[in-house]
Amino acid sequence: MIATVQTKRGCVFQCIYCSYPYLEGNTYRLRNINTFIKEIKAAKKKLRTNKLFFTDSVFSFPTEFSRQICLKIMEHKLKIHWMVYINPKGLTEELLALYNQSGCGYVILTVDAVTDRLLRAYRKGFTLDEITNSIQMLKKSGIHFVVDIIIGGPGDDMDTIDATSKYCYKYLNGVDVSIMCGMNLQFSNLVRHKTKLEKGISEIADIDVEEALLKSGVEKFQKSKYFFPEQNENRADFLRKTLAQYIGADWRLIGLDPATQSLVDEIFDSGK
């Protein structure tokens, strides 16, 4: 069993697709660290587990707060194994060393894109150089990590698909890479500011967010998934060409979005 705990609410990053600022606010509300430590102790006792997932949208930022959490875990000798989402902003070798020493065994590096053009388009708030430095630090740290990448977002085309593939071959050999297909664009600034997209985007923009997220409107939420909004050709064919870039790679492809799993299975089974 893995217990879930959270160190703060809110997120200052402005990723165009993300619901965290909508649900939790766009400023941080940091928890009292001693209260957080008590919650970990209670979870260990009640649930009889020392495995925890810190569910912050980005645990590694603010950097100093993340650092203080690790120091407190070590001070109380909690002997836990934990996992988190992180991004490259403010990540240092010292911080990763503290993660390792305090029991972190798995991190998810949520970069979403590995080209400068898409990083700007998705408003990630960090650079390609910062991503590369983070990957190199993580390889040295001894912490198992997975890199999250999104394909099919606004501005993604065969040029960026090719660049993404080349980056992964260069820097991510032997690393788990999670490819997620498409974005939930009802959160996107591209929708809010009515950036020119193809016909049909208005139907997605009209989806009621409260109903989709807060009233279990799962069916409507799934319909908000949008692939390659600037592509004119058949999306299934384009997705086949895209995924063909990643089959048989030396880096490990994991965790494709269930919405496209049948198509992915078809491609893998055919060997194309």
C-alpha positions as CSV (number, residue, x, y, z in Angstrom):
1,M,0.0,0.0,0.0
2,I,1.2,3.5,-0.8
3,A,-0.2,6.3,1.4
4,T,-0.7,9.8,-0.1
5,V,0.2,13.1,1.6
6,Q,0.7,16.6,0.4
7,T,3.1,19.3,1.6
8,K,1.4,22.4,0.1
9,R,-1.5,23.7,-2.0
10,G,-1.4,25.7,-5.2
11,C,1.1,26.0,-8.1
12,V,2.9,29.0,-9.4
13,F,3.7,27.4,-12.8
14,Q,1.5,28.3,-15.8
15,C,1.5,25.2,-17.9
16,I,-1.3,25.7,-20.5
17,Y,-3.1,22.4,-20.0
18,C,-3.0,22.0,-16.2
19,S,-5.9,22.0,-13.7
20,Y,-3.8,22.5,-10.5
21,P,-4.0,26.3,-10.5
22,Y,-7.7,26.0,-11.3
23,L,-8.4,23.6,-8.4
24,E,-5.8,24.8,-5.8
25,G,-4.9,28.4,-6.8
26,N,-1.8,29.9,-8.4
27,T,0.1,30.8,-5.2
28,Y,1.6,28.5,-2.7
29,R,0.1,27.7,0.7
30,L,2.8,25.8,2.5
31,R,1.9,23.5,5.3
32,N,3.6,23.6,8.7
33,I,6.4,21.0,8.3
34,N,5.9,19.6,11.8
35,T,2.2,19.0,11.1
36,F,3.2,17.2,7.8
37,I,5.7,15.0,9.8
38,K,2.9,14.1,12.2
39,E,0.7,13.1,9.3
40,I,3.4,10.8,7.9
41,K,3.8,9.1,11.4
42,A,0.0,8.7,11.6
43,A,-0.2,7.2,8.1
44,K,2.6,4.7,8.9
45,K,0.8,3.7,12.1
46,K,-2.7,3.5,10.8
47,L,-2.1,2.1,7.3
48,R,1.0,0.1,8.3
49,T,3.0,1.2,5.4
50,N,6.3,3.1,5.0
51,K,5.7,3.8,1.3
52,L,4.3,7.3,0.6
53,F,3.5,9.4,-2.5
54,F,3.9,13.2,-1.9
55,T,1.2,14.4,-4.3
56,D,2.3,18.0,-4.8
57,S,2.0,19.1,-8.4
58,V,5.8,20.0,-8.2
59,F,7.4,18.8,-4.9
60,S,10.9,20.2,-5.8
61,F,9.7,23.9,-5.9
62,P,10.0,26.1,-3.9
63,T,13.5,24.5,-3.5
64,E,14.2,25.6,0.1
65,F,10.8,24.3,1.3
66,S,11.5,20.9,-0.4
67,R,14.9,20.9,1.3
68,Q,13.5,21.6,4.7
69,I,11.0,18.7,4.3
70,C,13.9,16.3,3.6
71,L,15.9,17.5,6.6
72,K,12.9,17.1,8.9
73,I,12.3,13.5,7.6
74,M,15.9,12.7,8.5
75,E,15.7,14.5,11.8
76,H,12.8,12.3,12.9
77,K,14.4,9.1,11.4
78,L,11.1,8.2,9.7
79,K,12.6,5.5,7.6
80,I,10.1,5.9,4.8
81,H,10.3,5.3,1.0
82,W,8.7,8.1,-1.0
83,M,8.0,9.3,-4.5
84,V,7.2,12.7,-6.0
85,Y,6.6,14.8,-9.1
86,I,9.4,17.2,-9.8
87,N,10.4,19.6,-12.5
88,P,13.9,21.0,-13.5
89,K,13.3,24.5,-11.9
90,G,15.7,25.0,-9.0
91,L,16.8,21.4,-9.0
92,T,20.4,20.9,-7.6
93,E,22.7,18.0,-6.8
94,E,22.5,18.8,-3.1
95,L,18.7,18.7,-3.2
96,L,18.7,15.3,-5.0
97,A,21.3,14.0,-2.4
98,L,18.9,15.0,0.4
99,Y,16.0,13.2,-1.5
100,N,18.1,10.1,-1.6
101,Q,19.2,10.3,2.0
102,S,15.7,10.9,3.3
103,G,14.2,7.9,1.5
104,C,13.1,9.1,-2.0
105,G,13.3,6.1,-4.4
106,Y,11.3,7.3,-7.4
107,V,10.7,10.7,-9.0
108,I,8.6,11.7,-12.0
109,L,10.3,14.5,-14.0
110,T,7.4,16.3,-15.6
111,V,9.1,18.2,-18.5
112,D,6.3,17.6,-21.1
113,A,8.4,18.8,-24.0
114,V,12.1,18.6,-25.0
115,T,12.2,21.3,-27.7
116,D,12.5,25.0,-27.0
117,R,9.5,25.8,-29.2
118,L,7.1,23.5,-27.3
119,L,8.5,24.5,-23.9
120,R,7.6,28.1,-24.8
121,A,4.2,27.2,-26.3
122,Y,3.3,25.1,-23.2
123,R,4.5,27.9,-20.9
124,K,6.6,25.5,-18.9
125,G,8.8,28.1,-17.1
126,F,12.1,26.3,-17.7
127,T,14.5,25.7,-20.5
128,L,15.9,22.8,-22.5
129,D,19.3,23.3,-20.8
130,E,17.7,23.0,-17.4
131,I,16.0,19.8,-18.5
132,T,19.3,18.3,-19.7
133,N,21.1,19.3,-16.5
134,S,18.3,17.8,-14.4
135,I,18.5,14.5,-16.3
136,Q,22.3,14.3,-15.9
137,M,21.9,15.1,-12.1
138,L,19.3,12.4,-11.7
139,K,21.4,9.8,-13.5
140,K,24.2,10.6,-10.9
141,S,21.8,10.6,-7.9
142,G,21.0,6.9,-8.0
143,I,17.2,7.7,-7.7
144,H,15.1,5.9,-10.2
145,F,13.3,8.4,-12.4
146,V,10.8,8.6,-15.3
147,V,10.5,11.5,-17.7
148,D,7.0,12.6,-18.8
149,I,6.6,13.8,-22.3
150,I,3.4,15.0,-24.0
151,I,2.8,14.5,-27.8
152,G,0.0,16.1,-29.8
153,G,-0.3,19.4,-28.1
154,P,-0.7,22.7,-29.9
155,G,2.3,23.4,-32.1
156,D,3.5,19.8,-32.1
157,D,4.3,18.6,-35.6
158,M,6.7,16.3,-37.4
159,D,9.6,18.7,-36.9
160,T,9.1,18.7,-33.1
161,I,8.3,15.0,-33.1
162,D,11.7,14.3,-34.9
163,A,13.5,16.6,-32.5
164,T,11.9,14.9,-29.5
165,S,12.9,11.5,-30.7
166,K,16.5,12.6,-31.3
167,Y,16.7,14.2,-27.8
168,C,15.5,11.0,-26.2
169,Y,18.0,8.9,-28.1
170,K,20.8,11.3,-27.1
171,Y,20.0,11.7,-23.4
172,L,17.5,9.1,-22.3
173,N,19.0,5.7,-23.2
174,G,18.0,3.3,-20.5
175,V,15.6,5.7,-18.9
176,D,11.8,5.2,-18.6
177,V,10.0,7.7,-20.8
178,S,6.2,8.1,-20.3
179,I,4.6,9.3,-23.5
180,M,1.2,10.9,-23.0
181,C,-1.0,11.7,-26.0
182,G,-2.9,14.9,-26.3
183,M,-4.0,17.7,-23.9
184,N,-7.1,18.6,-22.0
185,L,-7.4,22.0,-23.7
186,Q,-10.3,23.4,-21.6
187,F,-7.6,24.7,-19.2
188,S,-5.5,26.1,-22.0
189,N,-4.7,29.8,-22.5
190,L,-4.9,28.9,-26.2
191,V,-8.6,28.4,-25.6
192,R,-9.2,31.3,-23.3
193,H,-7.5,33.8,-25.6
194,K,-9.1,32.2,-28.7
195,T,-5.8,31.6,-30.4
196,K,-6.5,30.4,-34.0
197,L,-7.0,26.7,-34.0
198,E,-9.0,24.5,-36.4
199,K,-12.8,24.2,-36.4
200,G,-14.2,22.2,-33.5
201,I,-12.1,23.8,-30.8
202,S,-15.1,25.8,-29.5
203,E,-16.9,22.6,-28.6
204,I,-14.0,21.7,-26.3
205,A,-13.9,25.2,-24.8
206,D,-17.6,24.9,-24.0
207,I,-17.1,21.9,-21.7
208,D,-18.1,22.8,-18.2
209,V,-15.0,22.3,-16.0
210,E,-17.0,22.0,-12.8
211,E,-19.1,19.2,-14.2
212,A,-16.1,17.5,-15.8
213,L,-13.9,17.6,-12.7
214,L,-16.0,18.2,-9.6
215,K,-19.2,16.3,-10.5
216,S,-17.6,13.1,-12.0
217,G,-18.5,14.1,-15.6
218,V,-15.9,11.6,-16.8
219,E,-17.5,11.1,-20.3
220,K,-17.4,14.9,-21.0
221,F,-13.9,15.1,-19.6
222,Q,-12.6,12.5,-22.0
223,K,-14.1,14.3,-24.9
224,S,-12.0,17.3,-24.0
225,K,-8.8,15.4,-25.0
226,Y,-7.5,17.0,-28.2
227,F,-4.7,15.7,-30.4
228,F,-2.5,17.7,-32.8
229,P,-5.0,20.6,-33.1
230,E,-3.0,22.2,-36.0
231,Q,-2.8,19.1,-38.1
232,N,-5.1,18.8,-41.1
233,E,-4.5,15.1,-42.0
234,N,-6.3,12.2,-40.3
235,R,-5.2,12.2,-36.6
236,A,-5.0,8.5,-36.3
237,D,-2.6,8.3,-39.3
238,F,-0.6,11.2,-37.9
239,L,-0.4,9.5,-34.5
240,R,0.7,6.2,-36.2
241,K,3.6,8.1,-37.8
242,T,4.4,9.8,-34.6
243,L,4.5,6.7,-32.5
244,A,6.6,5.0,-35.1
245,Q,9.4,7.3,-34.1
246,Y,9.5,5.7,-30.6
247,I,9.1,2.0,-31.3
248,G,12.2,-0.1,-30.7
249,A,14.0,2.8,-29.0
250,D,16.9,2.2,-26.5
251,W,15.0,4.3,-24.0
252,R,11.9,2.6,-22.5
253,L,8.5,3.7,-23.6
254,I,5.9,3.4,-20.8
255,G,2.5,4.6,-19.7
256,L,0.7,5.6,-22.9
257,D,-2.6,7.3,-22.4
258,P,-5.5,4.8,-22.3
259,A,-7.4,6.8,-24.8
260,T,-5.0,5.8,-27.5
261,Q,-3.9,2.4,-26.1
262,S,-5.9,0.4,-28.7
263,L,-4.3,2.3,-31.5
264,V,-0.8,1.9,-29.9
265,D,-1.4,-1.9,-29.5
266,E,-2.4,-2.1,-33.1
267,I,0.8,-0.5,-34.2
268,F,3.0,-2.6,-31.9
269,D,1.3,-5.8,-33.0
270,S,1.7,-5.0,-36.6
271,G,5.5,-4.4,-36.1
272,K,5.3,-1.2,-38.2
